[in-house]
Amino acid sequence: MIFLYLLIGIYILGMLFIFLYSLAQGNLLWNFWKARKKLANTPIKQISDFPKVTLQLPIYNELYVVERLIQSVASLNYPKDLLEIQILDDSTDETAELIKKELKKYPEVNFKYLHRVDRKGFKAGALKEGLEVASGEFIVIFDADFVPDPDFLIKTLPFFSNEKIGMVQTRWTHLNRNYSLLTRLQAFALDAHFLIEQMGRNNQQAFINFNGTGGIWRKSCILDAGNWHDDTLTEDLDLSYRAQRKGWEFVYRPEIESPAELPPIMSAVKSQQFRWTKGGAECAVKHINGVLGQDLPFRVKFHAMAHLFNSSIFIAILLVSFSSIGVWWAGIQGLIPERLFKLAGVFMIGFVIIAGVYLVSYFYARRSFMKSLGQVFWQLPLFLSVSMGLALHNAQAVWEGLTGKKSPFIRTPKFNLESEKSGLKSNLYIHFKIPVTTYFEGFFALIFWGMVLLHIQWKTFEMLPFHLMLALGYSLVFITSFKAYSLGK
């Protein structure tokens, strides 16, 4: 009975965490709705002054996308004498020679090529070293897989009219959204972040984050906040919190789009997810005491807590999914009062709220209700299923981040699927090894398919949708992982 009570306790605590997280998401959804109305009535700002700007492009072995990146930044609509473009190249392959060759095509553009051989501090280290010699008053950062809007600077710089504004973040859009089912599902998640979360937080002056790319900083803000640190895997989130805790204000503009590619294979998605979730947990440990101890409004502290610990939801899902098996068994054995068993279903409201957040962001991003209605009926459940199927992988990352286990910065391989030179099978950067957790994902899929059969046999349908989504999610993650890892052989 002690073990049973322990399972029930884990289940209740996990569901309570998910429920509280959903309340935070629901509040962001409400503020997104208010921000949407404000956005529609906001006049377009025009640039009145042209300051000196430094564009930083951190590069590491980017054979397939670096030419496209250089071509796009060379076409930026801005006075050439006021624009400095730093190529922060840490490459160890022929990317370095490819860059030098490409730069010769643009003698009129002020390119500064900076090559490092030690990769100290990884991306954060490259940005910090580039900042030391940057001549611009404002610092723009774009990752290698982005294709900046030619009018990016013209659109963003007017929002720095207030001296307290330290950073302006734009919305990521997706060049290859419709490439595959996997890219569509990733777009689901990113659209929710860049619409509901970023707009919802910014509307109520809660802390938002620079997303590592597609944003522009006031140089003095970076320096005042302590410059780039390399002690977490998400240097962007870390600097964002340090800057805002010092009183700098951030602006998020969803109408300014920064197109980029989504990873098309599961191994690349997992690598990216691991870095984001572990880095978020590392930042939570680093900043939570300072945020809670600082004189800040309650809403700022509440959303900072939800923001910093949002990746912990994967631990909650993992615990809830397996403890639910014990709760189900205890229920059919009559060890749990039926009233209490049904009361647990109240917590499922949390999943409904979370689903609603993704649903709204999906329709808003597509700007079409009727055309998207047919797709969302199957894409939303599939997205939620795959998110649950990543719970084991991401929970490991979160646990490592919370407990202080260090790991190197593993960048996400880029593909440029629009180019004939790049493809899934020909990409030289796919060399992931199959982790042990992938085999466990296959095992978990079998367990939850077994639970689906038991629900049908016992005619217990309360937890059937939950276990069915887990079975489907773990199955898809397991199958697509092996398919992706096989490309690297």
C-alpha positions as CSV (number, residue, x, y, z in Angstrom):
1,M,0.0,0.0,0.0
2,I,2.9,2.3,0.7
3,F,4.1,1.9,-2.9
4,L,0.6,2.6,-4.1
5,Y,0.3,5.8,-2.1
6,L,3.7,6.8,-3.5
7,L,2.4,6.3,-7.0
8,I,-0.7,8.3,-6.4
9,G,1.3,11.1,-4.8
10,I,3.6,11.3,-7.8
11,Y,0.7,11.3,-10.1
12,I,-1.1,14.1,-8.2
13,L,2.1,16.2,-8.0
14,G,2.8,15.7,-11.6
15,M,-0.7,16.6,-12.7
16,L,-0.7,19.6,-10.4
17,F,2.5,20.9,-12.0
18,I,1.0,20.5,-15.5
19,F,-2.1,22.2,-14.3
20,L,-0.2,25.2,-12.8
21,Y,1.9,25.4,-16.0
22,S,-1.3,25.5,-18.0
23,L,-2.7,28.3,-16.0
24,A,0.5,30.3,-16.8
25,Q,-0.1,29.5,-20.5
26,G,-3.7,30.4,-20.3
27,N,-2.7,33.8,-18.9
28,L,-0.3,34.3,-21.7
29,L,-3.0,33.4,-24.2
30,W,-5.3,36.1,-22.7
31,N,-2.5,38.7,-22.9
32,F,-1.7,37.6,-26.4
33,W,-5.3,38.4,-27.3
34,K,-5.0,41.8,-25.9
35,A,-1.6,42.4,-27.5
36,R,-3.0,41.3,-30.9
37,K,-5.6,44.2,-30.7
38,K,-2.8,46.7,-29.8
39,L,-0.7,45.5,-32.6
40,A,-3.4,46.1,-35.2
41,N,-3.7,49.7,-34.0
42,T,0.1,50.5,-33.7
43,P,1.3,52.8,-36.5
44,I,4.4,51.7,-38.4
45,K,7.5,53.5,-37.2
46,Q,9.9,55.1,-39.7
47,I,13.6,55.3,-39.1
48,S,14.8,58.9,-38.6
49,D,18.4,58.2,-37.7
50,F,20.9,55.8,-39.1
51,P,23.3,54.6,-36.4
52,K,26.4,52.4,-36.9
53,V,25.4,48.7,-36.8
54,T,27.4,45.6,-36.5
55,L,26.0,42.3,-37.8
56,Q,27.4,39.2,-36.2
57,L,27.2,35.8,-38.0
58,P,28.4,32.9,-35.8
59,I,29.5,30.1,-38.2
60,Y,30.8,26.6,-37.5
61,N,31.1,24.1,-40.4
62,E,28.2,25.4,-42.5
63,L,28.9,24.2,-46.0
64,Y,25.3,24.1,-47.1
65,V,24.0,27.4,-45.9
66,V,26.9,29.9,-45.5
67,E,26.7,31.1,-49.2
68,R,23.0,31.8,-48.9
69,L,23.6,33.7,-45.6
70,I,26.3,35.9,-47.0
71,Q,24.2,36.7,-50.1
72,S,21.3,37.7,-48.0
73,V,23.2,39.9,-45.6
74,A,25.0,41.6,-48.4
75,S,21.6,42.7,-49.7
76,L,20.6,44.5,-46.5
77,N,18.9,47.8,-47.2
78,Y,21.2,50.1,-45.1
79,P,24.0,52.6,-45.8
80,K,27.1,50.6,-46.5
81,D,29.4,52.9,-44.6
82,L,27.3,52.4,-41.4
83,L,27.1,48.6,-41.6
84,E,29.8,46.3,-40.4
85,I,29.3,42.5,-40.9
86,Q,31.4,40.2,-38.8
87,I,31.8,36.6,-39.9
88,L,32.6,34.8,-36.7
89,D,34.0,31.6,-38.1
90,D,35.0,28.7,-35.9
91,S,34.9,26.2,-38.8
92,T,37.3,23.3,-39.0
93,D,36.4,22.1,-42.5
94,E,36.3,23.7,-46.0
95,T,33.7,26.2,-44.9
96,A,36.4,28.7,-44.1
97,E,37.7,28.6,-47.7
98,L,34.2,28.8,-49.0
99,I,33.5,31.9,-47.0
100,K,36.6,33.7,-48.2
101,K,35.8,32.9,-51.8
102,E,32.2,34.1,-51.4
103,L,33.3,37.4,-49.7
104,K,35.3,38.4,-52.7
105,K,32.1,38.8,-54.6
106,Y,31.1,41.8,-52.4
107,P,34.0,44.2,-52.3
108,E,31.6,47.1,-51.6
109,V,30.3,45.5,-48.3
110,N,32.2,45.9,-45.1
111,F,32.8,42.3,-44.2
112,K,35.1,41.5,-41.3
113,Y,36.3,37.9,-41.3
114,L,37.3,36.6,-37.8
115,H,38.5,33.0,-37.5
116,R,39.1,31.1,-34.2
117,V,40.8,27.8,-33.8
118,D,40.0,26.9,-30.2
119,R,36.1,27.5,-30.1
120,K,36.5,28.6,-26.5
121,G,33.0,29.3,-25.1
122,F,31.4,28.0,-28.4
123,K,28.8,30.5,-29.7
124,A,28.9,32.7,-26.6
125,G,32.7,32.9,-26.9
126,A,32.6,33.8,-30.6
127,L,30.0,36.6,-29.9
128,K,32.0,37.9,-27.0
129,E,35.3,38.1,-29.0
130,G,33.5,39.7,-31.9
131,L,32.0,42.3,-29.6
132,E,35.4,43.4,-28.4
133,V,36.2,44.7,-31.9
134,A,32.7,45.6,-33.0
135,S,32.3,49.3,-34.1
136,G,28.5,49.4,-34.1
137,E,26.2,51.0,-31.6
138,F,23.8,48.2,-32.2
139,I,24.5,44.5,-32.6
140,V,22.4,42.2,-34.8
141,I,22.8,38.4,-34.6
142,F,21.8,35.8,-37.2
143,D,22.5,32.1,-37.2
144,A,23.7,30.4,-40.3
145,D,20.4,29.0,-41.4
146,F,18.5,32.3,-41.5
147,V,17.7,34.4,-44.5
148,P,17.4,38.0,-43.1
149,D,14.7,40.4,-44.5
150,P,16.5,43.1,-46.6
151,D,14.6,45.7,-44.6
152,F,15.4,44.1,-41.2
153,L,17.4,47.1,-39.9
154,I,14.9,49.6,-41.3
155,K,12.1,47.9,-39.5
156,T,13.7,47.2,-36.1
157,L,15.9,50.2,-35.3
158,P,13.0,52.7,-34.9
159,F,11.9,50.7,-31.7
160,F,15.1,51.9,-30.0
161,S,13.8,55.5,-29.6
162,N,13.6,54.9,-25.9
163,E,17.1,54.7,-24.3
164,K,15.9,52.0,-21.9
165,I,15.2,49.6,-24.8
166,G,18.0,47.1,-24.8
167,M,16.9,44.5,-27.3
168,V,14.3,44.0,-30.1
169,Q,13.4,40.4,-31.0
170,T,11.6,39.4,-34.2
171,R,9.5,36.4,-35.1
172,W,11.0,33.3,-36.6
173,T,9.2,32.0,-39.7
174,H,9.9,28.8,-41.5
175,L,11.3,28.3,-45.0
176,N,10.5,24.6,-45.0
177,R,7.4,24.3,-42.9
178,N,5.7,22.0,-45.4
179,Y,8.8,19.9,-46.2
180,S,7.6,17.0,-44.0
181,L,5.4,16.0,-41.1
182,L,8.3,16.6,-38.7
183,T,8.8,20.2,-39.9
184,R,5.1,20.9,-39.6
185,L,5.0,19.7,-36.0
186,Q,8.1,21.8,-35.1
187,A,6.4,24.8,-36.6
188,F,3.4,24.1,-34.3
189,A,5.7,24.5,-31.2
190,L,7.7,27.5,-32.4
191,D,4.6,29.4,-33.5
192,A,3.1,29.0,-30.1
193,H,6.3,30.4,-28.5
194,F,6.7,33.3,-30.9
195,L,3.1,34.3,-30.8
196,I,1.4,33.3,-27.6
197,E,4.4,33.3,-25.2
198,Q,6.5,36.1,-26.5
199,M,3.5,38.4,-27.1
200,G,1.8,37.4,-23.9
201,R,4.8,38.1,-21.8
202,N,5.8,41.3,-23.5
203,N,2.3,42.7,-23.3
204,Q,2.4,42.7,-19.5
205,Q,6.1,43.7,-19.2
206,A,7.1,40.3,-18.0
207,F,10.6,39.0,-18.9
208,I,11.0,37.8,-22.5
209,N,14.0,36.2,-24.1
210,F,16.3,36.9,-27.0
211,N,16.0,33.8,-29.1
212,G,19.7,33.6,-30.0
213,T,19.1,35.0,-33.6
214,G,16.8,37.3,-35.4
215,G,17.2,40.1,-32.9
216,I,19.1,43.3,-32.4
217,W,20.8,44.5,-29.2
218,R,22.0,47.9,-28.0
219,K,25.7,47.2,-27.5
220,S,25.7,49.1,-24.2
221,C,23.0,46.8,-22.9
222,I,25.1,43.7,-23.5
223,L,28.1,45.2,-21.8
224,D,26.1,46.6,-18.9
225,A,24.5,43.1,-18.3
226,G,27.9,41.5,-18.0
227,N,28.5,40.4,-21.7
228,W,28.1,36.9,-23.0
229,H,28.6,34.0,-20.5
230,D,29.3,30.4,-21.6
231,D,28.3,28.6,-18.4
232,T,25.0,27.5,-19.8
233,L,23.9,26.0,-23.1
234,T,21.5,28.9,-23.7
235,E,23.6,32.0,-23.6
236,D,20.8,33.9,-25.1
237,L,18.3,33.2,-22.3
238,D,21.0,33.9,-19.7
239,L,21.9,37.3,-21.1
240,S,18.2,38.2,-21.5
241,Y,17.6,37.7,-17.8
242,R,20.7,39.5,-16.6
243,A,19.8,42.5,-18.8
244,Q,16.2,42.7,-17.8
245,R,17.0,42.2,-14.1
246,K,19.2,45.3,-14.4
247,G,16.2,47.3,-15.7
248,W,16.7,47.1,-19.5
249,E,13.4,46.8,-21.4
250,F,12.9,44.3,-24.3
251,V,10.5,44.7,-27.3
252,Y,9.0,41.9,-29.3
253,R,7.7,42.6,-32.8
254,P,5.8,39.6,-34.3
255,E,5.1,41.5,-37.6
256,I,8.8,41.6,-38.4
257,E,9.7,38.1,-39.7
258,S,13.0,36.3,-39.8
259,P,12.8,33.2,-42.0
260,A,14.9,30.1,-41.2
261,E,15.0,26.4,-41.8
262,L,13.6,23.8,-39.4
263,P,15.6,20.6,-38.8
264,P,14.2,17.9,-41.1
265,I,15.3,14.8,-39.2
266,M,14.6,13.6,-35.7
267,S,18.3,13.3,-34.6
268,A,18.8,17.0,-35.4
269,V,15.5,17.9,-33.6
270,K,16.6,15.9,-30.6
271,S,20.0,17.6,-30.5
272,Q,18.4,21.0,-30.7
273,Q,15.8,20.1,-28.1
274,F,18.4,18.7,-25.7
275,R,20.4,22.0,-25.9
276,W,17.3,24.2,-25.4
277,T,15.8,22.2,-22.5
278,K,19.0,21.6,-20.7
279,G,20.1,25.2,-21.1
280,G,16.8,26.5,-19.9
281,A,17.1,24.4,-16.8
282,E,20.7,25.7,-16.2
283,C,19.4,29.2,-16.5
284,A,16.6,28.4,-14.0
285,V,19.2,27.3,-11.4
286,K,21.3,30.4,-12.2
287,H,18.6,33.0,-12.0
288,I,15.6,31.9,-10.0
289,N,16.9,33.0,-6.5
290,G,17.9,36.4,-7.9
291,V,14.5,36.9,-9.6
292,L,12.5,35.9,-6.5
293,G,14.7,38.0,-4.2
294,Q,14.4,41.1,-6.4
295,D,11.8,43.8,-6.0
296,L,9.7,42.9,-9.0
297,P,5.9,42.8,-9.5
298,F,4.2,39.5,-8.8
299,R,3.3,38.9,-12.4
300,V,6.9,39.2,-13.5
301,K,8.1,36.7,-10.8
302,F,5.3,34.3,-11.7
303,H,6.0,34.3,-15.4
304,A,9.7,34.2,-14.8
305,M,9.2,31.0,-12.7
306,A,7.0,29.5,-15.4
307,H,9.4,30.6,-18.1
308,L,12.6,29.3,-16.5
309,F,11.1,26.0,-15.4
310,N,8.9,25.4,-18.4
311,S,11.1,22.6,-19.7
312,S,10.5,20.7,-16.4
313,I,7.1,19.8,-17.8
314,F,8.8,16.9,-19.5
315,I,9.8,15.5,-16.2
316,A,6.2,15.9,-15.0
317,I,4.8,14.2,-18.1
318,L,7.3,11.3,-17.7
319,L,6.3,10.8,-14.1
320,V,2.6,11.2,-14.7
321,S,2.6,8.8,-17.7
322,F,4.1,5.9,-15.7
323,S,2.4,6.6,-12.3
324,S,-0.9,6.7,-14.2
325,I,-0.5,2.9,-14.9
326,G,-0.5,2.3,-11.2
327,V,-3.4,4.6,-10.6
328,W,-5.4,2.8,-13.3
329,W,-4.6,-0.6,-11.8
330,A,-5.6,0.6,-8.3
331,G,-8.8,2.0,-9.7
332,I,-10.0,-1.2,-11.4
333,Q,-9.0,-3.2,-8.2
334,G,-11.2,-0.9,-6.1
335,L,-8.2,0.4,-4.1
336,I,-9.1,4.0,-5.0
337,P,-12.6,5.4,-4.3
338,E,-14.3,5.9,-7.7
339,R,-15.1,9.5,-6.7
340,L,-11.3,10.2,-6.2
341,F,-10.4,8.5,-9.4
342,K,-12.8,10.6,-11.4
343,L,-11.7,13.8,-9.5
344,A,-8.2,13.2,-11.0
345,G,-9.8,13.9,-14.3
346,V,-10.2,17.5,-13.3
347,F,-6.4,18.0,-13.8
348,M,-6.9,17.0,-17.5
349,I,-8.2,20.6,-17.9
350,G,-4.5,21.5,-18.0
351,F,-4.0,19.6,-21.2
352,V,-7.1,21.2,-22.7
353,I,-5.7,24.7,-22.0
354,I,-2.3,23.8,-23.4
355,A,-3.9,22.4,-26.5
356,G,-5.9,25.6,-26.8
357,V,-2.7,27.7,-26.8
358,Y,-1.3,25.7,-29.7
359,L,-4.6,25.8,-31.5
360,V,-4.9,29.6,-31.4
361,S,-1.2,30.0,-32.5
362,Y,-1.8,27.6,-35.4
363,F,-4.7,29.6,-36.8
364,Y,-3.1,32.9,-36.2
365,A,0.2,31.9,-37.9
366,R,-1.7,30.6,-40.9
367,R,-4.0,33.7,-41.0
368,S,-6.7,31.4,-42.3
369,F,-9.4,29.5,-40.4
370,M,-11.3,27.5,-43.0
371,K,-8.2,26.4,-45.0
372,S,-6.4,25.3,-41.8
373,L,-9.4,23.7,-40.1
374,G,-9.1,20.3,-41.8
375,Q,-5.4,20.0,-41.1
376,V,-5.5,21.0,-37.4
377,F,-7.8,18.1,-36.5
378,W,-5.0,15.6,-37.1
379,Q,-1.9,17.8,-36.7
380,L,-2.7,19.0,-33.1
381,P,-3.2,15.5,-31.6
382,L,-0.1,14.3,-33.5
383,F,1.9,17.3,-32.3
384,L,0.9,16.7,-28.6
385,S,1.7,13.0,-29.0
386,V,5.2,13.5,-30.4
387,S,5.8,16.1,-27.6
388,M,4.9,13.5,-25.1
389,G,7.1,11.0,-26.9
390,L,10.1,13.3,-26.4
391,A,9.5,13.4,-22.7
392,L,12.2,10.8,-21.8
393,H,14.8,12.5,-24.0
394,N,14.0,16.0,-22.8
395,A,13.5,15.0,-19.2
396,Q,17.1,13.7,-19.2
397,A,18.3,17.0,-20.5
398,V,16.3,19.0,-17.9
399,W,17.6,16.7,-15.1
400,E,21.2,17.3,-16.2
401,G,20.6,21.0,-16.2
402,L,19.0,21.1,-12.8
403,T,21.7,19.0,-11.2
404,G,24.6,20.8,-12.8
405,K,26.0,18.1,-15.1
406,K,28.0,19.9,-17.9
407,S,28.1,18.9,-21.6
408,P,29.5,20.6,-24.7
409,F,27.5,22.8,-27.0
410,I,26.3,20.6,-29.9
411,R,25.1,22.6,-32.7
412,T,22.2,21.6,-35.0
413,P,23.3,20.5,-38.5
414,K,21.9,22.7,-41.3
415,F,20.7,21.4,-44.7
416,N,19.5,24.1,-47.1
417,L,17.0,21.7,-48.7
418,E,16.4,24.3,-51.4
419,S,19.9,23.7,-52.8
420,E,20.8,20.8,-55.1
421,K,24.1,20.5,-53.2
422,S,22.5,19.4,-50.0
423,G,20.2,16.6,-49.1
424,L,19.5,14.3,-46.2
425,K,21.8,11.5,-47.4
426,S,24.6,13.7,-48.6
427,N,24.9,15.9,-45.5
428,L,28.4,15.5,-44.0
429,Y,27.4,16.7,-40.6
430,I,25.0,13.8,-39.7
431,H,27.0,11.7,-37.4
432,F,24.9,11.2,-34.4
433,K,25.2,7.9,-32.4
434,I,22.1,6.1,-31.2
435,P,21.6,6.9,-27.5
436,V,20.4,4.4,-25.0
437,T,17.2,6.4,-24.5
438,T,16.1,5.7,-28.0
439,Y,15.8,2.0,-27.2
440,F,13.8,2.9,-24.1
441,E,11.5,5.0,-26.2
442,G,10.7,1.9,-28.3
443,F,10.1,-0.1,-25.1
444,F,7.9,2.6,-23.7
445,A,5.8,2.5,-26.9
446,L,5.2,-1.2,-26.4
447,I,4.1,-0.6,-22.8
448,F,1.6,2.1,-23.7
449,W,0.2,0.1,-26.6
450,G,-0.3,-2.7,-24.1
451,M,-2.2,-0.2,-21.9
452,V,-4.4,0.8,-24.8
453,L,-5.4,-2.9,-25.3
454,L,-6.1,-3.2,-21.5
455,H,-8.3,-0.1,-21.6
456,I,-10.3,-1.7,-24.4
457,Q,-10.5,-5.0,-22.6
458,W,-11.6,-3.6,-19.3
459,K,-13.7,-0.8,-20.8
460,T,-11.9,1.8,-18.8
461,F,-11.8,4.8,-21.1
462,E,-10.9,7.7,-18.8
463,M,-7.1,7.4,-19.4
464,L,-7.4,5.8,-22.9
465,P,-6.7,9.1,-24.9
466,F,-3.7,9.9,-22.7
467,H,-2.1,6.4,-23.0
468,L,-3.0,6.3,-26.8
469,M,-1.2,9.5,-27.4
470,L,1.8,8.3,-25.4
471,A,1.9,5.0,-27.4
472,L,1.7,6.9,-30.7
473,G,4.2,9.5,-29.6
474,Y,6.9,7.1,-28.4
475,S,6.4,5.0,-31.5
476,L,6.9,7.9,-33.9
477,V,9.9,9.3,-32.0
478,F,11.5,5.8,-31.9
479,I,10.9,5.0,-35.6
480,T,12.0,8.5,-36.9
481,S,15.0,8.4,-34.6
482,F,16.3,5.2,-36.1
483,K,15.6,6.4,-39.6
484,A,17.5,9.6,-38.9
485,Y,20.5,7.9,-37.2
486,S,20.8,5.5,-40.1
487,L,21.5,8.4,-42.4
488,G,24.7,9.1,-40.5
489,K,26.2,5.6,-41.1
